[in-house]
Amino acid sequence: MLPASQTKDSKLLACPIASSVFLLAQSDDGVSNGTALWLGAQCLSAYLTHSAVVKPGMRAIELGSGIGLTALSLARLGCNTIATDLPWVISSCLEKNIENNISQLPPGSGEVSVRELDWRVPPDQWVWDHETIIASPTYSPPELKLQQLTNGMDLIVTADTIYLSDLVTPFLRTLHALCTLSLAASSSPRAPVVFICLERRDPEVTDRTLQEAKHMGFVVTRITQHKVSKALGKSGFKWNKDDWEGVELWKLTFRG
């Protein structure tokens, strides 16, 4: 598979992940960055597919699912996954891509659901009993309080979502809330593992995000480029180093 930077003009992408091939529609019309495939999603999906971190039965949530590659990859690994994004991305490509590729998942795969999650909505306005919404500026629960999860998340992933300064604090608040809610809902003393894959387009925004994450109780560790490169090779991505230069994968561990 070609790097995402070379496939922006393609409306339909064949994305091989292990023995599955997902056919994903994308749009690069300038309306939303989230409706096109980006390098971070490719690198993150490859790493998760060949990582011992992901195990069948995990509950996972993805922030900014875009066209759905990472969410489908997690489901293929046996994770019950919530793919989240904004309404425009969901209606234009994400929901249809998930529906159209469920048949490509092998037996034993996890389920995938799609829900709106706007990071700008405070956690006390989140809902977990709504079929299509977790957080939306157009929907408020009958009673404003921090709704508890029935079952906590084991894994939180996101790719290509760190690029705007105004979204850094809402993004980290969302991560913090998901970890806090998951700890409260689980008997395990461990918070969900968080993986963030990004392209260092704006070093100032990237560095600020990682620094603020530390202040919010996260231990921040970078996954080495060697490990990412190895995963890309195992996935059959015969890319040159220049093809994914600037992509970084970070692991965040919440300590409270």
MARTIFI-415215 format. One record per residue: residue in one letter; x, y, z of N, C-alpha, C in turn. Coordinates in steps of 0.1 Angstrom, whole numbers, plus 5000, padded with zeros to 4 digits. Layout:
BEGIN
<'A'; <X; Y; Z>; <X; Y; Z>; <X; Y; Z>>,
...
***
This chain:
BEGIN
<'M'; <5008; 4988; 5000>; <5000; 5000; 5000>; <5009; 5012; 5000>>,
<'L'; <5005; 5022; 4992>; <5013; 5035; 4991>; <5010; 5043; 5004>>,
<'P'; <5020; 5052; 5007>; <5018; 5061; 5018>; <5006; 5071; 5015>>,
<'A'; <4999; 5075; 5025>; <4987; 5083; 5023>; <4990; 5096; 5016>>,
<'S'; <5002; 5101; 5017>; <5006; 5113; 5010>; <5006; 5112; 4995>>,
<'Q'; <5006; 5100; 4990>; <5006; 5097; 4976>; <4992; 5093; 4970>>,
<'T'; <4982; 5092; 4979>; <4969; 5087; 4975>; <4958; 5097; 4977>>,
<'K'; <4961; 5109; 4979>; <4950; 5119; 4982>; <4940; 5121; 4970>>,
<'D'; <4944; 5118; 4958>; <4935; 5119; 4947>; <4926; 5107; 4945>>,
<'S'; <4928; 5096; 4952>; <4920; 5084; 4951>; <4908; 5085; 4960>>,
<'K'; <4896; 5082; 4954>; <4884; 5083; 4961>; <4881; 5070; 4969>>,
<'L'; <4887; 5059; 4964>; <4885; 5046; 4971>; <4899; 5039; 4973>>,
<'L'; <4902; 5036; 4985>; <4915; 5030; 4988>; <4914; 5015; 4992>>,
<'A'; <4923; 5007; 4987>; <4924; 4993; 4992>; <4935; 4993; 5002>>,
<'C'; <4931; 4990; 5015>; <4940; 4991; 5026>; <4942; 4977; 5032>>,
<'P'; <4953; 4970; 5029>; <4955; 4957; 5035>; <4960; 4958; 5049>>,
<'I'; <4954; 4950; 5058>; <4958; 4948; 5071>; <4958; 4933; 5074>>,
<'A'; <4970; 4928; 5076>; <4972; 4913; 5077>; <4965; 4906; 5066>>,
<'S'; <4955; 4897; 5069>; <4948; 4890; 5058>; <4936; 4897; 5053>>,
<'S'; <4933; 4908; 5058>; <4921; 4916; 5054>; <4925; 4927; 5045>>,
<'V'; <4915; 4931; 5036>; <4917; 4942; 5027>; <4905; 4951; 5029>>,
<'F'; <4906; 4963; 5035>; <4895; 4972; 5037>; <4894; 4981; 5025>>,
<'L'; <4882; 4983; 5019>; <4880; 4993; 5009>; <4874; 5005; 5015>>,
<'L'; <4882; 5016; 5016>; <4877; 5027; 5023>; <4876; 5040; 5014>>,
<'A'; <4864; 5046; 5014>; <4862; 5058; 5007>; <4868; 5070; 5014>>,
<'Q'; <4874; 5079; 5007>; <4879; 5091; 5013>; <4876; 5103; 5004>>,
<'S'; <4877; 5115; 5010>; <4874; 5127; 5003>; <4885; 5138; 5007>>,
<'D'; <4891; 5144; 4997>; <4901; 5155; 5000>; <4896; 5168; 4994>>,
<'D'; <4884; 5172; 4997>; <4878; 5183; 4991>; <4880; 5196; 4999>>,
<'G'; <4888; 5195; 5010>; <4891; 5207; 5018>; <4881; 5211; 5028>>,
<'V'; <4870; 5204; 5029>; <4859; 5206; 5039>; <4864; 5202; 5053>>,
<'S'; <4870; 5190; 5053>; <4875; 5185; 5066>; <4887; 5176; 5064>>,
<'N'; <4897; 5178; 5072>; <4909; 5169; 5072>; <4905; 5155; 5075>>,
<'G'; <4895; 5153; 5083>; <4892; 5140; 5088>; <4886; 5130; 5078>>,
<'T'; <4883; 5135; 5066>; <4877; 5126; 5056>; <4887; 5120; 5046>>,
<'A'; <4900; 5122; 5049>; <4910; 5116; 5041>; <4920; 5108; 5049>>,
<'L'; <4926; 5098; 5043>; <4936; 5090; 5050>; <4949; 5098; 5052>>,
<'W'; <4955; 5096; 5064>; <4968; 5103; 5067>; <4978; 5092; 5072>>,
<'L'; <4990; 5096; 5071>; <5001; 5087; 5074>; <5000; 5081; 5089>>,
<'G'; <4996; 5090; 5098>; <4995; 5085; 5112>; <4986; 5073; 5114>>,
<'A'; <4975; 5073; 5107>; <4966; 5062; 5108>; <4972; 5049; 5102>>,
<'Q'; <4979; 5050; 5091>; <4986; 5039; 5085>; <4996; 5033; 5095>>,
<'C'; <5005; 5042; 5100>; <5015; 5037; 5109>; <5010; 5032; 5122>>,
<'L'; <5000; 5038; 5128>; <4993; 5033; 5140>; <4987; 5020; 5138>>,
<'S'; <4980; 5018; 5127>; <4973; 5005; 5124>; <4983; 4994; 5123>>,
<'A'; <4994; 4997; 5116>; <5005; 4987; 5114>; <5011; 4983; 5128>>,
<'Y'; <5014; 4993; 5136>; <5020; 4990; 5149>; <5011; 4982; 5158>>,
<'L'; <4998; 4986; 5159>; <4989; 4979; 5167>; <4987; 4964; 5163>>,
<'T'; <4987; 4963; 5149>; <4985; 4949; 5144>; <4996; 4940; 5148>>,
<'H'; <5008; 4945; 5149>; <5019; 4936; 5153>; <5025; 4939; 5167>>,
<'S'; <5016; 4944; 5175>; <5021; 4947; 5189>; <5014; 4938; 5199>>,
<'A'; <5022; 4934; 5209>; <5016; 4925; 5219>; <5007; 4932; 5229>>,
<'V'; <5006; 4945; 5227>; <4997; 4953; 5236>; <4983; 4950; 5234>>,
<'V'; <4979; 4948; 5222>; <4965; 4946; 5218>; <4961; 4931; 5220>>,
<'K'; <4950; 4928; 5227>; <4946; 4915; 5229>; <4931; 4914; 5227>>,
<'P'; <4926; 4902; 5222>; <4912; 4900; 5220>; <4904; 4903; 5232>>,
<'G'; <4892; 4909; 5231>; <4883; 4911; 5242>; <4885; 4925; 5248>>,
<'M'; <4896; 4932; 5244>; <4898; 4946; 5249>; <4887; 4955; 5244>>,
<'R'; <4884; 4965; 5253>; <4874; 4976; 5249>; <4883; 4988; 5245>>,
<'A'; <4881; 4992; 5233>; <4889; 5003; 5228>; <4880; 5015; 5223>>,
<'I'; <4886; 5026; 5223>; <4879; 5038; 5217>; <4890; 5046; 5210>>,
<'E'; <4885; 5051; 5198>; <4894; 5059; 5189>; <4889; 5073; 5189>>,
<'L'; <4898; 5083; 5191>; <4894; 5097; 5189>; <4898; 5101; 5175>>,
<'G'; <4889; 5107; 5168>; <4891; 5112; 5155>; <4894; 5100; 5145>>,
<'S'; <4884; 5092; 5143>; <4885; 5079; 5135>; <4887; 5082; 5120>>,
<'G'; <4883; 5093; 5115>; <4885; 5096; 5101>; <4878; 5086; 5092>>,
<'I'; <4885; 5080; 5083>; <4879; 5071; 5074>; <4877; 5056; 5080>>,
<'G'; <4883; 5054; 5092>; <4880; 5042; 5099>; <4890; 5031; 5098>>,
<'L'; <4902; 5033; 5093>; <4912; 5023; 5092>; <4916; 5017; 5105>>,
<'T'; <4920; 5026; 5115>; <4925; 5021; 5127>; <4914; 5014; 5135>>,
<'A'; <4902; 5019; 5135>; <4891; 5012; 5142>; <4888; 4998; 5136>>,
<'L'; <4888; 4997; 5123>; <4886; 4984; 5117>; <4898; 4974; 5120>>,
<'S'; <4910; 4980; 5121>; <4922; 4972; 5124>; <4921; 4966; 5139>>,
<'L'; <4916; 4975; 5148>; <4914; 4970; 5162>; <4903; 4960; 5163>>,
<'A'; <4892; 4961; 5155>; <4882; 4951; 5155>; <4887; 4938; 5150>>,
<'R'; <4895; 4939; 5140>; <4901; 4927; 5134>; <4909; 4919; 5144>>,
<'L'; <4915; 4926; 5154>; <4924; 4920; 5164>; <4915; 4915; 5176>>,
<'G'; <4902; 4917; 5175>; <4893; 4912; 5185>; <4888; 4922; 5195>>,
<'C'; <4891; 4935; 5193>; <4887; 4946; 5202>; <4873; 4950; 5199>>,
<'N'; <4865; 4952; 5209>; <4852; 4959; 5208>; <4855; 4974; 5208>>,
<'T'; <4853; 4980; 5197>; <4858; 4994; 5194>; <4847; 5004; 5192>>,
<'I'; <4849; 5016; 5198>; <4840; 5027; 5195>; <4848; 5037; 5186>>,
<'A'; <4844; 5039; 5174>; <4850; 5048; 5165>; <4843; 5062; 5166>>,
<'T'; <4850; 5072; 5170>; <4844; 5085; 5173>; <4849; 5096; 5163>>,
<'D'; <4841; 5105; 5160>; <4845; 5117; 5152>; <4834; 5127; 5153>>,
<'L'; <4835; 5138; 5145>; <4825; 5148; 5144>; <4814; 5144; 5133>>,
<'P'; <4802; 5150; 5134>; <4791; 5146; 5125>; <4794; 5146; 5111>>,
<'W'; <4801; 5156; 5106>; <4804; 5157; 5091>; <4813; 5145; 5087>>,
<'V'; <4823; 5141; 5095>; <4831; 5130; 5091>; <4824; 5117; 5092>>,
<'I'; <4815; 5116; 5102>; <4807; 5103; 5104>; <4798; 5101; 5092>>,
<'S'; <4791; 5112; 5088>; <4781; 5110; 5077>; <4787; 5109; 5064>>,
<'S'; <4799; 5116; 5062>; <4804; 5116; 5048>; <4813; 5103; 5045>>,
<'C'; <4819; 5097; 5055>; <4827; 5085; 5052>; <4828; 5075; 5063>>,
<'L'; <4829; 5079; 5075>; <4833; 5069; 5086>; <4822; 5058; 5087>>,
<'E'; <4810; 5063; 5089>; <4799; 5053; 5091>; <4797; 5043; 5080>>,
<'K'; <4798; 5048; 5068>; <4796; 5039; 5056>; <4808; 5030; 5054>>,
<'N'; <4820; 5035; 5057>; <4832; 5026; 5056>; <4832; 5015; 5066>>,
<'I'; <4827; 5018; 5078>; <4826; 5007; 5088>; <4816; 4997; 5084>>,
<'E'; <4804; 5002; 5080>; <4793; 4993; 5075>; <4798; 4984; 5063>>,
<'N'; <4805; 4990; 5054>; <4808; 4983; 5041>; <4820; 4973; 5043>>,
<'N'; <4827; 4974; 5054>; <4838; 4965; 5056>; <4837; 4955; 5068>>,
<'I'; <4826; 4955; 5074>; <4824; 4945; 5085>; <4825; 4931; 5079>>,
<'S'; <4821; 4929; 5067>; <4822; 4916; 5061>; <4836; 4911; 5059>>,
<'Q'; <4846; 4921; 5059>; <4860; 4917; 5057>; <4867; 4913; 5070>>,
<'L'; <4860; 4914; 5081>; <4866; 4910; 5094>; <4865; 4895; 5095>>,
<'P'; <4875; 4888; 5100>; <4875; 4874; 5101>; <4867; 4870; 5114>>,
<'P'; <4864; 4857; 5115>; <4857; 4852; 5127>; <4865; 4855; 5139>>,
<'G'; <4858; 4858; 5150>; <4864; 4862; 5163>; <4868; 4876; 5164>>,
<'S'; <4864; 4884; 5154>; <4867; 4899; 5155>; <4858; 4906; 5164>>,
<'G'; <4862; 4917; 5169>; <4853; 4925; 5178>; <4843; 4933; 5170>>,
<'E'; <4834; 4940; 5177>; <4824; 4948; 5171>; <4829; 4962; 5170>>,
<'V'; <4823; 4970; 5161>; <4826; 4984; 5159>; <4813; 4992; 5159>>,
<'S'; <4813; 5002; 5168>; <4802; 5012; 5168>; <4808; 5026; 5165>>,
<'V'; <4799; 5034; 5159>; <4803; 5048; 5156>; <4795; 5058; 5164>>,
<'R'; <4802; 5067; 5170>; <4795; 5077; 5179>; <4802; 5091; 5178>>,
<'E'; <4794; 5101; 5179>; <4799; 5115; 5179>; <4806; 5117; 5192>>,
<'L'; <4818; 5123; 5192>; <4825; 5128; 5204>; <4832; 5140; 5200>>,
<'D'; <4827; 5152; 5205>; <4832; 5165; 5203>; <4840; 5168; 5215>>,
<'W'; <4854; 5170; 5214>; <4862; 5172; 5225>; <4859; 5185; 5233>>,
<'R'; <4853; 5194; 5226>; <4850; 5207; 5232>; <4839; 5206; 5242>>,
<'V'; <4831; 5195; 5242>; <4820; 5194; 5252>; <4826; 5189; 5265>>,
<'P'; <4823; 5196; 5276>; <4828; 5192; 5289>; <4823; 5177; 5293>>,
<'P'; <4832; 5170; 5300>; <4828; 5156; 5304>; <4815; 5155; 5312>>,
<'D'; <4811; 5165; 5319>; <4799; 5164; 5326>; <4786; 5164; 5317>>,
<'Q'; <4789; 5166; 5304>; <4778; 5166; 5295>; <4778; 5154; 5285>>,
<'W'; <4787; 5145; 5289>; <4788; 5133; 5281>; <4777; 5123; 5284>>,
<'V'; <4773; 5114; 5275>; <4763; 5104; 5277>; <4769; 5091; 5272>>,
<'W'; <4765; 5080; 5279>; <4770; 5067; 5275>; <4758; 5058; 5271>>,
<'D'; <4746; 5063; 5273>; <4734; 5054; 5270>; <4727; 5059; 5257>>,
<'H'; <4734; 5067; 5249>; <4729; 5071; 5236>; <4735; 5063; 5225>>,
<'E'; <4728; 5059; 5215>; <4733; 5051; 5205>; <4743; 5057; 5196>>,
<'T'; <4742; 5070; 5193>; <4750; 5076; 5183>; <4759; 5088; 5189>>,
<'I'; <4757; 5092; 5201>; <4764; 5103; 5207>; <4770; 5100; 5220>>,
<'I'; <4782; 5105; 5222>; <4789; 5105; 5235>; <4789; 5120; 5240>>,
<'A'; <4794; 5129; 5231>; <4795; 5143; 5234>; <4791; 5151; 5222>>,
<'S'; <4781; 5159; 5223>; <4777; 5168; 5212>; <4773; 5181; 5217>>,
<'P'; <4777; 5192; 5210>; <4772; 5205; 5214>; <4757; 5208; 5212>>,
<'T'; <4751; 5199; 5204>; <4737; 5200; 5201>; <4728; 5191; 5209>>,
<'Y'; <4734; 5184; 5219>; <4726; 5175; 5227>; <4731; 5176; 5242>>,
<'S'; <4722; 5178; 5251>; <4725; 5179; 5265>; <4717; 5168; 5272>>,
<'P'; <4723; 5161; 5281>; <4716; 5150; 5289>; <4706; 5157; 5298>>,
<'P'; <4695; 5150; 5302>; <4685; 5156; 5311>; <4691; 5161; 5324>>,
<'E'; <4702; 5155; 5329>; <4708; 5159; 5342>; <4723; 5160; 5340>>,
<'L'; <4728; 5172; 5343>; <4742; 5174; 5341>; <4750; 5168; 5352>>,
<'K'; <4757; 5157; 5349>; <4766; 5151; 5359>; <4775; 5142; 5351>>,
<'L'; <4786; 5138; 5357>; <4796; 5129; 5351>; <4790; 5115; 5351>>,
<'Q'; <4785; 5111; 5339>; <4779; 5097; 5338>; <4791; 5087; 5339>>,
<'Q'; <4788; 5076; 5346>; <4798; 5066; 5348>; <4797; 5055; 5337>>,
<'L'; <4808; 5050; 5333>; <4809; 5039; 5323>; <4805; 5026; 5330>>,
<'T'; <4798; 5017; 5323>; <4795; 5004; 5329>; <4808; 4996; 5329>>,
<'N'; <4815; 4996; 5318>; <4828; 4989; 5317>; <4838; 4999; 5312>>,
<'G'; <4850; 4999; 5318>; <4860; 5008; 5314>; <4867; 5005; 5301>>,
<'M'; <4874; 5014; 5295>; <4882; 5012; 5283>; <4895; 5006; 5287>>,
<'D'; <4900; 4997; 5278>; <4914; 4992; 5280>; <4924; 4999; 5271>>,
<'L'; <4919; 5005; 5261>; <4928; 5011; 5251>; <4922; 5023; 5245>>,
<'I'; <4930; 5034; 5244>; <4926; 5046; 5237>; <4936; 5049; 5226>>,
<'V'; <4931; 5051; 5214>; <4941; 5054; 5203>; <4936; 5066; 5195>>,
<'T'; <4945; 5073; 5189>; <4942; 5084; 5180>; <4954; 5087; 5171>>,
<'A'; <4951; 5092; 5159>; <4961; 5094; 5149>; <4957; 5107; 5142>>,
<'D'; <4967; 5115; 5139>; <4966; 5127; 5130>; <4956; 5137; 5136>>,
<'T'; <4956; 5138; 5150>; <4946; 5147; 5156>; <4953; 5159; 5163>>,
<'I'; <4966; 5159; 5163>; <4973; 5171; 5170>; <4979; 5180; 5159>>,
<'Y'; <4971; 5191; 5156>; <4976; 5200; 5146>; <4971; 5214; 5148>>,
<'L'; <4961; 5216; 5157>; <4956; 5229; 5160>; <4958; 5233; 5175>>,
<'S'; <4963; 5244; 5178>; <4966; 5249; 5191>; <4954; 5249; 5200>>,
<'D'; <4942; 5254; 5194>; <4930; 5256; 5201>; <4924; 5242; 5206>>,
<'L'; <4928; 5231; 5200>; <4923; 5218; 5203>; <4931; 5211; 5213>>,
<'V'; <4943; 5216; 5217>; <4952; 5208; 5226>; <4945; 5206; 5239>>,
<'T'; <4940; 5216; 5246>; <4934; 5214; 5259>; <4922; 5206; 5259>>,
<'P'; <4912; 5208; 5250>; <4900; 5199; 5249>; <4904; 5185; 5246>>,
<'F'; <4914; 5183; 5238>; <4919; 5169; 5235>; <4924; 5162; 5247>>,
<'L'; <4933; 5169; 5254>; <4938; 5163; 5266>; <4928; 5161; 5277>>,
<'R'; <4919; 5170; 5278>; <4908; 5169; 5288>; <4899; 5156; 5285>>,
<'T'; <4898; 5154; 5272>; <4890; 5142; 5268>; <4898; 5129; 5272>>,
<'L'; <4911; 5129; 5269>; <4919; 5117; 5273>; <4918; 5115; 5288>>,
<'H'; <4920; 5126; 5296>; <4920; 5125; 5310>; <4906; 5120; 5315>>,
<'A'; <4895; 5125; 5310>; <4882; 5120; 5314>; <4880; 5105; 5311>>,
<'L'; <4884; 5101; 5299>; <4882; 5087; 5295>; <4890; 5078; 5305>>,
<'C'; <4902; 5082; 5308>; <4910; 5074; 5318>; <4904; 5074; 5331>>,
<'T'; <4900; 5085; 5336>; <4893; 5086; 5349>; <4881; 5078; 5350>>,
<'L'; <4872; 5079; 5340>; <4860; 5071; 5340>; <4863; 5056; 5339>>,
<'S'; <4873; 5053; 5331>; <4876; 5038; 5330>; <4881; 5033; 5343>>,
<'L'; <4889; 5040; 5350>; <4894; 5036; 5363>; <4883; 5034; 5373>>,
<'A'; <4873; 5043; 5373>; <4862; 5042; 5382>; <4853; 5030; 5379>>,
<'A'; <4853; 5026; 5366>; <4844; 5015; 5362>; <4850; 5002; 5362>>,
<'S'; <4863; 5001; 5365>; <4871; 4989; 5364>; <4877; 4985; 5378>>,
<'S'; <4878; 4972; 5380>; <4884; 4967; 5392>; <4899; 4968; 5391>>,
<'S'; <4904; 4970; 5379>; <4918; 4970; 5376>; <4924; 4984; 5381>>,
<'P'; <4936; 4984; 5387>; <4942; 4996; 5391>; <4949; 5004; 5379>>,
<'R'; <4949; 4998; 5367>; <4955; 5003; 5356>; <4946; 5011; 5347>>,
<'A'; <4949; 5023; 5343>; <4941; 5030; 5334>; <4944; 5025; 5319>>,
<'P'; <4935; 5029; 5310>; <4937; 5025; 5296>; <4951; 5029; 5291>>,
<'V'; <4956; 5021; 5282>; <4969; 5025; 5275>; <4964; 5035; 5264>>,
<'V'; <4972; 5046; 5262>; <4969; 5055; 5252>; <4980; 5056; 5242>>,
<'F'; <4976; 5055; 5229>; <4986; 5056; 5218>; <4982; 5068; 5209>>,
<'I'; <4992; 5077; 5207>; <4990; 5089; 5199>; <5000; 5088; 5187>>,
<'C'; <4995; 5088; 5175>; <5004; 5088; 5163>; <5002; 5101; 5156>>,
<'L'; <5012; 5108; 5153>; <5011; 5122; 5147>; <5022; 5125; 5137>>,
<'E'; <5020; 5134; 5129>; <5030; 5140; 5121>; <5034; 5153; 5127>>,
<'R'; <5047; 5155; 5129>; <5052; 5168; 5135>; <5051; 5179; 5125>>,
<'R'; <5039; 5184; 5122>; <5037; 5195; 5113>; <5041; 5208; 5120>>,
<'D'; <5036; 5210; 5132>; <5039; 5222; 5140>; <5046; 5218; 5153>>,
<'P'; <5059; 5218; 5154>; <5066; 5214; 5165>; <5062; 5220; 5178>>,
<'E'; <5058; 5233; 5178>; <5053; 5240; 5190>; <5040; 5234; 5195>>,
<'V'; <5031; 5231; 5186>; <5018; 5224; 5191>; <5021; 5210; 5196>>,
<'T'; <5030; 5203; 5189>; <5033; 5189; 5194>; <5039; 5189; 5207>>,
<'D'; <5050; 5198; 5209>; <5057; 5198; 5222>; <5048; 5203; 5233>>,
<'R'; <5039; 5213; 5230>; <5030; 5217; 5240>; <5020; 5206; 5245>>,
<'T'; <5015; 5198; 5235>; <5006; 5187; 5238>; <5013; 5177; 5248>>,
<'L'; <5025; 5173; 5244>; <5032; 5163; 5252>; <5035; 5169; 5266>>,
<'Q'; <5039; 5182; 5267>; <5042; 5188; 5280>; <5029; 5189; 5289>>,
<'E'; <5018; 5193; 5283>; <5006; 5195; 5290>; <5001; 5181; 5295>>,
<'A'; <5003; 5171; 5287>; <4999; 5157; 5291>; <5006; 5153; 5304>>,
<'K'; <5019; 5156; 5305>; <5027; 5153; 5317>; <5021; 5160; 5329>>,
<'H'; <5017; 5173; 5327>; <5011; 5181; 5338>; <4997; 5175; 5342>>,
<'M'; <4991; 5168; 5333>; <4978; 5162; 5336>; <4979; 5148; 5342>>,
<'G'; <4991; 5143; 5344>; <4992; 5130; 5351>; <4996; 5119; 5342>>,
<'F'; <5000; 5122; 5329>; <5004; 5111; 5320>; <5019; 5110; 5320>>,
<'V'; <5024; 5097; 5320>; <5038; 5095; 5317>; <5039; 5093; 5301>>,
<'V'; <5047; 5101; 5295>; <5048; 5101; 5281>; <5061; 5094; 5276>>,
<'T'; <5059; 5084; 5267>; <5070; 5076; 5262>; <5069; 5075; 5247>>,
<'R'; <5080; 5077; 5240>; <5080; 5076; 5226>; <5083; 5062; 5222>>,
<'I'; <5075; 5056; 5212>; <5078; 5043; 5206>; <5089; 5046; 5196>>,
<'T'; <5100; 5038; 5196>; <5111; 5040; 5187>; <5107; 5039; 5173>>,
<'Q'; <5114; 5047; 5164>; <5112; 5046; 5150>; <5115; 5032; 5145>>,
<'H'; <5124; 5025; 5151>; <5128; 5012; 5147>; <5116; 5002; 5148>>,
<'K'; <5109; 5003; 5160>; <5097; 4995; 5162>; <5086; 4998; 5152>>,
<'V'; <5084; 5010; 5149>; <5074; 5014; 5139>; <5078; 5009; 5125>>,
<'S'; <5090; 5011; 5122>; <5095; 5006; 5109>; <5094; 4991; 5107>>,
<'K'; <5096; 4984; 5118>; <5095; 4970; 5118>; <5081; 4965; 5116>>,
<'A'; <5071; 4972; 5122>; <5057; 4970; 5120>; <5053; 4973; 5106>>,
<'L'; <5058; 4984; 5100>; <5054; 4987; 5087>; <5059; 4976; 5077>>,
<'G'; <5071; 4971; 5080>; <5076; 4960; 5071>; <5068; 4947; 5072>>,
<'K'; <5064; 4944; 5084>; <5056; 4932; 5086>; <5042; 4933; 5079>>,
<'S'; <5038; 4946; 5078>; <5025; 4948; 5072>; <5026; 4949; 5056>>,
<'G'; <5038; 4948; 5051>; <5040; 4948; 5037>; <5041; 4962; 5031>>,
<'F'; <5043; 4972; 5040>; <5045; 4986; 5035>; <5059; 4988; 5031>>,
<'K'; <5063; 4987; 5019>; <5077; 4988; 5015>; <5080; 5003; 5012>>,
<'W'; <5080; 5010; 5022>; <5082; 5025; 5021>; <5097; 5028; 5023>>,
<'N'; <5100; 5039; 5017>; <5113; 5046; 5020>; <5112; 5054; 5033>>,
<'K'; <5123; 5056; 5039>; <5123; 5064; 5052>; <5117; 5078; 5049>>,
<'D'; <5119; 5084; 5038>; <5114; 5097; 5035>; <5098; 5097; 5034>>,
<'D'; <5093; 5085; 5031>; <5078; 5084; 5029>; <5070; 5087; 5042>>,
<'W'; <5077; 5084; 5053>; <5069; 5087; 5066>; <5078; 5094; 5076>>,
<'E'; <5087; 5102; 5070>; <5095; 5111; 5079>; <5086; 5121; 5086>>,
<'G'; <5089; 5123; 5099>; <5081; 5132; 5107>; <5070; 5126; 5115>>,
<'V'; <5067; 5113; 5112>; <5056; 5105; 5119>; <5062; 5101; 5133>>,
<'E'; <5055; 5103; 5143>; <5059; 5099; 5157>; <5048; 5091; 5164>>,
<'L'; <5052; 5081; 5171>; <5042; 5073; 5179>; <5045; 5075; 5194>>,
<'W'; <5035; 5079; 5201>; <5037; 5081; 5216>; <5028; 5072; 5224>>,
<'K'; <5033; 5067; 5235>; <5025; 5060; 5245>; <5023; 5068; 5257>>,
<'L'; <5010; 5070; 5261>; <5007; 5077; 5273>; <5002; 5068; 5284>>,
<'T'; <5007; 5068; 5296>; <5003; 5060; 5307>; <4997; 5070; 5318>>,
<'F'; <4985; 5068; 5322>; <4979; 5077; 5331>; <4982; 5073; 5345>>,
<'R'; <4988; 5082; 5353>; <4991; 5079; 5367>; <4982; 5088; 5377>>,
<'G'; <4974; 5097; 5371>; <4965; 5104; 5380>; <4972; 5116; 5386>>,
***
